[in-house]
Amino acid sequence: MKEEYSNHYRRWYDKDPVLSEAVKTLEETDDQTQIRVALNLIKIIIEHNIEDEKFEAVDDIISAVGSGLDDNRRGRWYDIDATLRTAMNMLQNCPADTQAIIAKEMAKMVVDQIKKDDSDEE
């Protein structure tokens, strides 16, 4: 039986199919790959927000990073690492249109990193 479409999503990133698939793939990668992608993701998010003039000072960036972070929250797969948690929190707090742009970059980044890791192992 085909699943009925619903506007109710279990996770914030499931609203965008590209983002959802990128996050799922990232979740299934090894820890080192997750950290590398997270660091690049933070960089990309900051660059996009600077381009959109949402960040005017370092304090704005620090505030955005800290926004919504809960050190006691450990229920999500990305909460096990501070870098990964920060990257995902920053992504979650981006406007939907910025998330859509970053989702494509993130998907490419995850696939490229997996390919690189596979070729390094050979």
N, C-alpha and C positions, 0 to 999 in steps of 0.2 A: 504494500500500500504506500502510495506516495505521501511524503510528509507535507502537511499543509503549511503554506507560507504564513509566517507570523511576524508582526512588528515588534514582538517582545524578544529581546536577545538576552542570552544568559550572561555574556561577557561584553564589555564595552567595544572590543575590537571586532566583534562579529557583524556589526552594522555594514562594514565594507568587506566584500568577499576577498578582495586582493589582500587587504590588511589581515584578515582572518587567516588566510592560507599562509601568508608570510610568517605570522606569529606562530602558527601551528608547526611549520617547518623549523623555525628557530627553536621552539620548545623541544623538538626531537633531535637537535644537534648536540654535540658534546659541549662541555662547560667552556673550554677555551674558545670555541667558535662563538658561543653565546656572548662571551665577554668582548671579543673583538667586534662583533656586530653591534653590541650595545654602545661601545665607545664611539663607533662611527655614527651610530644613530643619534647620540647626544650632539655630536658635531654638526650633523645635518640639520637637526631641529634648531640648534642655535643659529646656524647660517640662515635658515628660512625665516626665523623670527627677526633677525637683524635686517634682512632684505625687506620684510614687511613692516619694518620700523616698530615692531612690538617691544623690542628691547632697545633701550637708549643708553643703559649703563649696566655695569657688572652687577649692581644690586638687583636690577630687574631679572637678570638671568638666575641669580642665586634664589631670588624669591620664587621664580617659576619652578626651579628644581625642588625646592622645599615644599611647595604647595601640594597638599594632599598626602605627603609622605607620612606614614605611620610606622614607627620603628617596631611596634608590637604586632603589626600585621604580618603574618607569615603563611596565610592560606593559599596564596596563588603560587604557581610554579616559578614565577620570576622573582618572588620575594626572598629566595635563598641567597641571592647575591645583591649587594648594595648598588653596584654599577648597573646591573641589569634592571633592578627595581627602579632606579633613577631614570634610566632611558625609557622604560615603559610608562612611567608616571608622566614624564615630559610629553611623550607621544599622546597619552590619554588626554592631557590638558591642552593640546593643540586644537584649533578650530577644525571642523570637519573637512573643509576644503584643503587645509594644510596636511591633515592626516592622509587624505587621498593621494596627494602628491608624494608624501614621504612613504606611503605604503608601497608604491611602485619602486621607489629607490631601495626600500628595505628588502623587498622581494628579490630584486636583482642582487643586492649585497649578500643576502643569505645564500642564494644559489651559487654565486661566484665564490664565496668563502668555502662552501662545501666542495665545489670542484677543485679549488686550490688545495684543500686538506686532503682530498682523495689523490691528487697528483703527487703531493708531498710524500704520501705513504708508499707509492710505487717505486 
